[in-house]
């Protein structure tokens, strides 16, 4: 299964594989042209950033997915509260308070 974030079509596994291949090529070039060692090291350092950036992309994609789910749940709770109010339920804000509590935004005030 390709390693992609839910919001991107970039295959991070392929990106990391290409960076690894490029690192091996640079190692070969460095052994043939040691006079350019400083340049090869700079390129190698730049390539070594790719796995770190790929991990950050994955983390941010996960965080974005979680945020979207929380937003959708809050919207659903808001709609449920409005519908409960229209239906004359005694505590229409229950749905919203419950979702806020579930997301860690616990409300202090409760109906009497």
VEXDREN-2710 file (C-alpha; in Angstrom, 1 decimal):
% VEXDREN-2710
k/r/px/py/pz
1/UNK/0.0/0.0/0.0
2/UNK/1.5/3.4/-0.9
3/UNK/2.4/5.6/1.9
4/UNK/0.4/8.8/1.2
5/UNK/-1.2/11.3/3.4
6/UNK/-5.0/11.6/3.1
7/UNK/-4.6/15.1/1.6
8/UNK/-1.8/14.4/-0.9
9/UNK/-1.1/12.1/-3.8
10/UNK/2.6/12.1/-3.1
11/UNK/3.9/8.5/-2.4
12/UNK/6.3/9.1/0.5
13/UNK/7.8/5.6/0.3
14/UNK/8.9/6.3/-3.3
15/UNK/10.3/9.7/-2.3
16/UNK/12.4/8.1/0.4
17/UNK/13.5/5.4/-1.9
18/UNK/14.7/7.9/-4.5
19/UNK/16.5/9.9/-1.8
20/UNK/18.2/6.7/-0.7
21/UNK/19.2/5.9/-4.3
22/UNK/20.6/9.4/-4.8
23/UNK/22.6/9.1/-1.6
24/UNK/24.2/5.9/-2.9
25/UNK/25.0/7.7/-6.2
26/UNK/26.6/10.6/-4.3
27/UNK/28.7/8.2/-2.3
28/UNK/30.0/6.7/-5.5
29/UNK/30.7/10.1/-7.0
30/UNK/32.5/11.2/-3.8
31/UNK/34.8/8.2/-3.9
32/UNK/35.8/9.0/-7.6
33/UNK/36.2/12.7/-7.1
34/UNK/37.4/13.3/-3.6
35/UNK/38.4/16.9/-4.5
36/UNK/34.7/17.7/-4.5
37/UNK/34.1/16.2/-1.1
38/UNK/32.7/19.3/0.5
39/UNK/30.1/19.6/-2.2
40/UNK/29.2/15.9/-2.0
41/UNK/28.7/16.3/1.8
42/UNK/26.4/19.2/1.3
43/UNK/24.3/17.2/-1.1
44/UNK/24.3/14.2/1.2
45/UNK/23.2/16.4/4.1
46/UNK/20.4/17.8/2.0
47/UNK/19.2/14.4/1.0
48/UNK/19.2/13.2/4.6
49/UNK/16.5/15.8/5.3
50/UNK/14.0/14.0/3.1
51/UNK/13.1/11.2/5.5
52/UNK/12.6/13.8/8.3
53/UNK/10.4/15.9/6.1
54/UNK/8.4/12.8/5.0
55/UNK/7.8/11.9/8.6
56/UNK/6.6/15.5/9.3
57/UNK/4.3/15.3/6.3
58/UNK/2.8/12.1/7.7
59/UNK/2.4/13.6/11.2
60/UNK/0.7/16.7/9.8
61/UNK/-1.6/14.7/7.6
62/UNK/-2.7/12.7/10.7
63/UNK/-3.2/15.9/12.6
64/UNK/-5.2/17.4/9.8
65/UNK/-7.4/14.3/9.6
66/UNK/-8.1/14.4/13.3
67/UNK/-8.9/18.2/13.2
68/UNK/-11.3/17.6/10.3
69/UNK/-13.1/14.9/12.3
70/UNK/-13.4/17.1/15.4
71/UNK/-14.8/19.9/13.2
72/UNK/-17.3/17.6/11.6
73/UNK/-18.3/16.2/15.0
74/UNK/-18.8/19.8/16.3
75/UNK/-20.9/20.7/13.3
76/UNK/-23.1/17.6/13.8
77/UNK/-23.5/18.4/17.4
78/UNK/-24.5/22.0/16.5
79/UNK/-27.0/20.7/14.0
80/UNK/-28.4/18.2/16.6
81/UNK/-28.7/21.0/19.1
82/UNK/-30.7/23.2/16.6
83/UNK/-32.9/20.3/15.7
84/UNK/-33.5/19.5/19.4
85/UNK/-34.5/23.1/20.0
86/UNK/-36.9/23.0/17.1
87/UNK/-38.4/19.8/18.5
88/UNK/-38.8/21.4/21.9
89/UNK/-36.4/19.2/23.8
90/UNK/-35.8/20.4/27.4
91/UNK/-32.0/20.5/27.0
92/UNK/-31.2/21.2/23.4
93/UNK/-27.6/22.1/24.1
94/UNK/-26.8/18.7/25.5
95/UNK/-25.4/17.5/22.2
96/UNK/-23.1/20.4/21.9
97/UNK/-21.9/20.2/25.5
98/UNK/-21.4/16.4/25.1
99/UNK/-19.2/16.9/22.0
100/UNK/-17.2/19.7/23.6
101/UNK/-16.6/17.4/26.6
102/UNK/-15.5/14.6/24.3
103/UNK/-13.0/16.9/22.6
104/UNK/-11.6/18.1/25.9
105/UNK/-13.3/21.5/26.0
106/UNK/-15.4/20.6/29.0
107/UNK/-18.0/23.2/29.9
108/UNK/-18.3/24.4/33.5
109/UNK/-21.9/25.5/33.5
110/UNK/-24.7/22.9/33.6
111/UNK/-28.4/23.5/33.4
112/UNK/-30.1/23.7/36.8
END
